[in-house]
Amino acid sequence: MSDQRTIPWLFETSVARYTDNTLLWQKTGDSYAGATYGDVRDRVHRFAAGLMHLGVRPGDRIALIAEGRTDWVVAELGILFTGAINVPLSVKIEELNDLKFRLAHSGCRMVVVSASQAVKVAKIRQDLPELERTILFDGGGSGAADEIAFDDVLKQGETFLRTRAGDVEKRWRAVHESDPANICYTSGTTADPKGIILTHRNYTANVEQASAILPIPEWYCSLLILPWDHAFAHTAGIYTLMRNGASMAAVQVGRTPMETLKNIPVNIRETRPTFLLSVPSLAKSFRKNIERGIREKGPKVERLFTKALEVACAYNGIGWDRGKNASLAMRVQRRAFDLLLFRKIRAVFGGRLEFFIGGGALLDIEMQRFFYAIGIPMYQGYGLTEAAPIISANVPKRHKLGSSGAIVPALDVRICDDQGKEVPRGQRGEIVVRGENVMAGYWRNERATKETIRDGWLYTGDLGYVDADNFLYVLGRAKSLLIGHDGEKYSPEGIEEALVGHSPLIDQVMLHNSQSPYTVALVVPNKEALVRALKAQGLTVASPEGQDAALKMIESAVDAYRAGGPYAGMFPERWLPAAVAVLGEGFTEQNQFLNSTLKMVRGRIEEFYRDRIEFLFTPEGKDIGNHQNRMIIRRLES
């Protein structure tokens, strides 16, 4: 029985149940074409057979670097059917040394790549002695002897199956649940990346946990916006949908990453998904587009929209108390606003979208309230790749805004102090988990494995607490803590999220305190909103008066959390920033201030802006109207 809890078994079982259901949608030409579960199985068997013909053995590592597509799933399943291990890598890796490290460290014999990624591999393969072959999804390549087209592997597999189909079946049936399925690399922002070993049972256990809290009907469809190597997209998307007979669609790949991003809204309308997986950066982009569209309709519609949000938020409460205290007048108003405004917004998302599930970094509660109000709730979840990745999630039947949801079944969770001792319910500490979804360890890194997994418990490095209703609240990374001059510690994420969530003038913010007399903030302003706000006052950033006004508005956004402000009491005042540096450039993956999961790389940001941070601890720097901030504001329109 235990050997039947592998990914090949999961897939074969679903194919038997849902043979004619569409599993994968891919846009070819002007429209999406579907591949059924049965179609995909035939292709998987052929690819697995082709790999066996090429000499792939159980335990071999094969990398997969490509944008989402039907054959992405075919490639991964084909690899797993041979008993080999997939090494899914992000297409966002641009530094060739970073890519080379992952391929060398995992000891990949082969790599399956799209055209855009083949160029990268070609530049480094001469220094990868274990890399024997490159399999090309899109043809092209450099013409090297060790390159082969994906379609040619399928053809070789078709020939192999004519005489040796039994060998392919025997191979996948021999895969054990404790065998590694994937090696997923961390971002490696502070040290060499670590290869997270996730077994077949890690995945199938987490899929069972996800399906238990969020039933997926077979008619569900999701457009997988997140990169398919992303742990969240992998489990909550690909395998959870697959287990339940549902379907997934790929974003149309553009000629550039920006073109691919622009395809997302169009593809949403075309595929009409029933739910979407999201991360905060996507949520912010969606909200920004919605608000821009409302603003373009004029002040009357904008005021109406603001009132509609106010009514809907009051009606929704924090989720599980939704509508319980609503008067008849509020119910009528909410219904009217929904018909008048929100239904039209939902139509932009295809008209069938029921909810988002948010993973990755924490999504601030204001953002959750916004999407809940328009009728497409964005339910926050929590996890990490080392747990395959889902640990908790808010879902339609049970949710509480501001939390990271209820803990999935068959998972033990403790909250521990600095000494590893469990603290009482409601107290804060490190989140520690144990279950079948917890990784086997880090590839070729026994030391890191022992530091992270102790007595079967995974120490996440994240801080949080569990409330009386068994909802998990995640407060941020232990390594991100602010440390006061007296040694007291505080997690900055809540303040950072609130500043961004409550103020349209702030796009990004990072707090810093390393045993300093006070906390300081690096603030990335929303240029468009700031210039628009100044224009409303008849000012521009070119004038000293405009610069003063802009900086005062940013300062007011921070002061809103101090005594007398509208958000007073949300956070201890000692951790609110006493000085602010305004930045001219945002934190992005390109400048390496965000990692591949779009979380801030604090150490790198602090090092780059070290001089500006030090300036904030001087009398001149503490004044937000200092010459550095004025210069940045002055350049906003350039």
N, C-alpha and C positions, 0 to 999 in steps of 0.2 A: 504493500500500500504506500509506503513512504516514497518509493520510486515514481509514484504517480502524482507527486506534488512538485513536478518540474514544469518549466515553461513549455517544452514540447508537448507534454501531456495536457496542459491547460489549453494550448492552441488546438490540438487534435480533438479534444473534447468539445470545444466550441464549434469547430468545423462540422462535427457530427450532428450537433444540435441545430446549427444555423447555416447550413451549407449554402443556401441561396440568398441569405442576407448580404447586403453590401458591407464590406469591412472597411475599405479604403476608397477615398475619393481624391482624384488628382486632376488638376486642370491641364488639359491638353488642347492647344488652340484657343478657341473662344469659349469653351464650356468644360464643365467637370464631367469626367467619366469615372464610373465605379468599377471596383473589382470585388467580386463576392468572396466569401470565406473559402469556398471551394476553389475559386480561381487562384487565390493567394496560396493555398496549400500546394497546389500543383507547382507553382513557381518556387515555393520554399523547398520542396522535395528536389526539384531540378537543381537549385543552387547548392543545396547540401551535397547532392551527388557530384556536382561539378567540383566542389571543394575537395571531396574525398578523392576524386580522380587526380586532383593536383597534389595529393599527398597530405592533406590536413589530417592531423591526429587529435585524439582527445587531449585536452589540456593546452593545445597550441593557442597563442594569442593572435587575434586578428583585429586590427583597428578599423573603425568606421567613422569617416569624416565627410559629412554631406548634409545638405539642407533636407528638410522633411519631404518625403515622397513615398509612393507605394513601395518602391524597391528598397527604401531604408529599412522598413519592417521585414521585407523578404530577406535582405542581407543579414540582419541580426538573427532572425529565426533560423536561417540556413546555417549560420555559424554555430548556433546553439544545438541544432540537430546533429551536428557532427561530434558534439562533445567538446568542441573548442570554446574558448572564452572570448567574448566580444570586449573591445576597448573603445567605447564610444567617446569621441573627442569633439570639442566645440569648434565650429567653423569660424568662431570669433578669435581664435588664437592666431595672432599675426606675427609675434616674435618667433622666428624660426628655431631659436635655441629652446624655447618653451615647448614647441612641437617635438623637436628632436629628443628632448629629455623624456617626454612621455612615451614615445615610441621605443626608445632605447631601454628605459627603465622597465617597461612591461615586456620587453623582448618580443615584439610583434614579428611574426613571420611574414604576414601579409597586411595590406591596407586596402580598404575599399573606399574610393573617393569620388566626389563629384568633380566636374571640370575646374571649378574655382579653387578646389583644394589640391588638385593634382600638381599644380604649379609649385605649391609650397613643398610638397613631398619630393618632387623632382630635384629641388635645390639642396636637399639634405640627405638624400638616400645614399650618397657615396660614403657618408660617415655612419651608416647604420648596417653593419655587417650581417645582422640577423634578419634584416628585411629582405625577403627573397622575391616578393612579387607585389605589383600594384594592380588592383582591379579597378577599371575605369567605368563608372556609371554612364558617362556622357561621351565616350569615345575620345578622340583627340589624343592628348598626352604628348610625350616627348618623342615617341617612336622607339623607346628603349626596348631591348629584347625581353626585359622582365615585366613588361606591361601587357595586360590582357583586358579585353573588353568584357564587361559584365554579361552582355548577351552571349559572348563566346563561352563563358563559364556555364551558362544555362544550357547551351547546345551540347557541351561536353557532358553535362549532367544528364541530359535526355538520353544520350547514347549509353551512359553508364547504367541508367535505370533499366534499360532493355534486358540486361543480363544480370544485374546485381542489385535489383530493387530490395531484395531481402537483406542485403548488407546495410543499406541505408536505414531500414526499419530497425534492424538489430542494433545499430549504432545509437539511434535516438532513444530507444527503449532502455539502453544500458546507462543512460545519464542518471545520476543519483541526485536527490534533492540537496545534498550537502556539497555538491560540486559547484565551483565558481561559475557564475553565468557572465557577469560583467566585472570589469575593473574600471571604476569611475574616478577620475582624477579631481582633486580639490583644485581651487584656483591658484594656490601657491603664491599668494601675495606677500607672505612674510618669510617663507622658506621654500625649499623644493616641494613641489606638489606631492601629495600623498595619494596612492592608488587604493581606493576603497573597494574591497572585495565583497561583492554581493552575490550570494548563492542563489540557486534556483528557488530554494525554499524561502529565502528572504523576500523574493519578489512575490511568490504565490501567497505567502502569509499576509503580506501587506495588501495585496489585491483583495484577499478575503476580508481583511479588516476594513478596507475602504468600502467594499460592497455591502458590508453589514450596516454601516452607518448611512450610506447613501445608495439606496437601490437604484440601479440603472436599467430602465426598460430597454428592450431591444430596438425600439424605434428612435432612441436618442442618437444625436449626432453632435460631434464637437469639431470645430475647426481648431487644430492644434497650432496655436500662435507661438508658443514657446519653442525654443530649440528642442529637437527630439532627443538629444543626448541629455537634456536637463532631467534630473532625477524625478522631479515633480511631474513633468510631461510624460516621462517614461511609465511610471506606475499609475498615477491618477488618470492619465490619458490612454496611452497605447494598451496596456495590459488590462486595466479595469474595463475599458470599453470592449476589448476582445473577449474577456471572460463572459460578458453579459449579452453578447450577440449584437452589440451596437456598432456604430460606424464612426470613423474619424476622417477628416479632410486635411489636406496639406495646403499651406499658403503657396500661392503662385510665386515662384522664384523669379526675381527681376534680374536685370543685368548688373545692378549694384545693390548693396544692402539697403540703401535708401529707397530704391525702387520697390524692393520687396516689402518694406514697411508701408509704402503707399498702396500696395496691393491689398493689405489687410482689410480696410473698410469695404472695398469692392468684393472681396472674397466672402466676407461675412454676409453681405446681402445675397450673394449667389448661393451659398451653402445653407443659409438659414439655420445656424446651429441652435441646439436646445440649451446648451451651457458652454461656457468658455473657461479655460484655465487662464489665470492672469497673475501678474506681479505688479507692485505699486507703480512702477514707471509707466506701464500700459494703462493702468487705471487713471493716472494723472493725465495722460495723453487723451484718453477717451473723454474725460470730464472737460478738459480744456476745449476740445472740439465742440462739445455740446454747448458749453457756455458761450463760445464764440458765435455759434449759430443763433442762439437766443439773442445775443447782443446786437447782431446784425439786423434783427427784426424791429429794433427800435426800443426806446425807453419804456413804453407802455407794456410791451410784451415782457421786457426784462423785469419790471416791477411785479407783473402777474406771476412770472416764474418764481421770483423770490418768495412771494406769498404762498404759492403752491408748495414749494419746498418746506416752508415753515409749518404748514398744516400737515403735510405728509410725515414730516419728522416727528411732530407731536403725536400723531396717530400711531406711528410705528413703535415708539418708545425705544427700548433696547432689544427688541426682537421677540422674546417669548411672552412679553406683556402686550403685544401689538393689539391695539384696538380695545383693550379691556376697560380703559377709563374714558373712552371717547364718547362725547355727547352726540345726539342725533344730528345737530347742526354740523359738527366736525365730520361726521360720516358722509353727509350730503356734499359738503365742500370738497372733501378728498376725492369723492367719486367724480364730481364735476371737473376738478382740475385734472384728474387722470384722463378723462375723455377729451378734454380740451387741449392738453399739453403733453402729458407723459406718454400717451399711446403713440403719438407721432414720433417721439424720440425713440421709443422701442422699435418702431418700424424701420429705423435706420440700421438697427442690429438684426434685421431679417424678419422681425415679427414673431419669431418662435422662442426667442431667448428667455429662459426662465431665471437663470442666475449665473453668477460667476463664482468660481472657487479661487481664492487668492492664496498664493504660497510665497516662498522666498522671504524677503524682508517684511516687517510688520506694516500693515496698512492702517493709517490713522483712522480714528473713529469717525471723524467728520467725513472722510471719503466714503466710509461704509454707510453713513446716514444718507449721503447724497444719492448713491446708487439704489439704496433701499427705497428712498422716496420716489424715484422715477419708475420703480416697479421692476428693477433688475437687481436684486440684492447681490452684494459681493461678499460672500462668506469667507471669513479669514480662517486659514488653517495653519498648522505649524508642523515642521519636520526638518530633517536634515538627511543628507545622502546616506550617512552611516546607519540610518534607520529605514532605508529603502523607499521613500523617506518619511511617510505619513505617521505622525504621532498623535495629532488631534485635529479636529476640524469642526467648524460650524456647518450645519446642513439645514435644508428647509424645515425639517420637522423639529429640530432642536438647535436654537442658536441664541447667542447673547452678544450683541455688538460690543466691541472693545476687547472681547476675549479672543483666544485662539481656538475656542471650541472645546467640545467634550473629547476625552481621551478615547482612542479607538479600543475596541474589545481585544481581549487576549494580549494586553500589554500592561506591564507593571510600571508605574511611575512613582518616583520618590522626589521630594525636594530636600536637598541636603545642604548643610552648612560647610564652611571651609575645611572642616575635619572629616567630611564625608558622612556625618551623622544626620539622620532624617529629622527634619523639623516638623512641628505641628502644622496641621492644615491651616492655610491662610498666611503662614509665614513665608518670607522670601528666601530663596536659595538657589542652588544649581539644580537644573532639571536632569534627573538620572533615570534611565529607562532600561527595561529588560523584556525581551520577547523574541519570537521567532523571526521578526523582521530586522533584528540587529545584525549588522555586518559580521563577517567572519574575521575581519581584521584589515590591516593595511598591507598591501603587496610589498614584500621585501623590506618591511620596516617593523621589526618585532618590538623595538623600543617604543615607537609611537602607539602600537597596538596595546601594549601593556599599560601605557599611560592613560589611554582612552577607555579601555574595557577592563574593569576590575571585578573579579568574582561574578562574571557574567553580566554586569551592569555597564551600560554605556553612559559615560559622563559627557554630556553634550557641550559643556562650556557656555550654555545659555542660562540666564537667570529668569526665575519666574515663581509663580505660586499657583496653587489649586484652591478654588473657592469652595464654599459649602455645597454648591450644586454640581461639583466635579467638573467645572469649566477651568481650563488652563489659561493662565495669563502669562505671556512671555514679555519680559522686560528688557531684553537685550543681551549682548555678549558680555561675559565676565571680563574679557580682555579689553572691552571698550569703556570700562568704568572710568568715571571722573574720580580723581583722588585729591581730596582737599589737603591743605597744609597740615591739618591735624590727623591725617590718615583716614578720615571718614571717606566712604565710597558711595557713588551713586551712578546709576545707569542713565546715560544721556538720551537714549532713543525716544523715550516718551516726550521729552521736551522738544527734541528736533522735529518729530512728526507733528506735534501740535503747532509749532511755529509755521511749518509748511502748510499744514491743513487749514489753519484758521486765517492765514494771511495770503491773499492773492499776489502780494508784492514780493513774496519769498519763494524761490524755486527749490533751493537746497540750503541746508545748514549743517554744520558740524561743530559741536561743542568741544572745548579742550580745557582740561585742568589736570596738571601733573604736579601735585603737591604745591600748588600755587596759592597766592592770597585770594584769588577769585577766579571764576570761570569766564572764559572768553568764547566768542563765536566767530566762525568763518561763514559769511552769508553770501549766497549767490542770488542776486535779485532777479525777479521776473522783469526783464527789460521792457517788454511790451506793456505790461500792466503799470509799471512805474512811470513810463513816458506818458501813458494815457492819463494817469492820475494827475500828473503835473499839467498836462494840457488843459484838463478840466479847471485848473486854477489859473490858467493863462500864463503858465511858466514853462520854461524849457531847461534841459540839463546844462545848457551852455552858459546860463547865468548863475552868478553866485547865489541869488535868491532861490533859483530852481534846485541847485545842489543842496542848499540848506533844507528846503522843503522835502526833498527826496530822502535825505538822511534822517530827518525828523520822523517821517512816515515809517521808515524801517525801525527806528528806535521805539516808536509807539507800538509797533507789532510785538516787540519784546516786552515793553512795559505793561502790555495788556494782562500779563500774568502776575504782576506785582499788586500789592495792596491797593485797593480802589479800582483796579482794572476789571474788565468784564470776566476774565478768567482767573481772578485772584484765588489762591488756595489750591489750584490744580497741582502745583509743584512747590517744594520748599524753595524759598527765595534765595537761599545761599547758593543754589545750583543754577539759578538763572544767570545768563551772561551779563557781566558788568561792563564789558567792552566788546565792540563789534568791528571786524574787518570786512569790508565789502569787496567781493571778488569780481573780476571781470570775465572770468571763464568758469563754466560749470564743471562738475565732476562727471566724467564720462569714461567709457571703456577705452576710448582712443587715447586719452591722456593717462590712462591706467589708474585713475582715482576711483573708478568703480571696477569691481571684479566681474567675472562672467555671469554671476547671479545678481548683478546690479546692486551690490552692497558696497558701501564706502570702504576704501582701503585706508584706514585712518592713519596708520604709520607713514604711508607714502605721502598723504596730504600734509601731515604735520611736518614732515621733513622738507617738503617743497616750500611750504609757507612758514618755515621756521623764523625767518627775520620779521615777517609781519606779525606772527604770534608774539615774539619778544617785544615788539613795538607796542602791543596792546597792554603791556604791563608797565608802560611809562605814563606819566601824567598827560602828555600830549596825546598818546595813542588811546587813552581811555575815553577821550572826548570823541564822540562819533563824527564830529565835524572836522576831524584832522585832515591834513593835506593829502594823505594817501587815499582816504575814502572819497574826498572831493574829486581827485583826479580820475578815479574809476567811474564815478557817477558821470562826470563830464564826458567820458568816452562812450556812454551807453548808446548814443545814436550813431556812432561812427561805424 
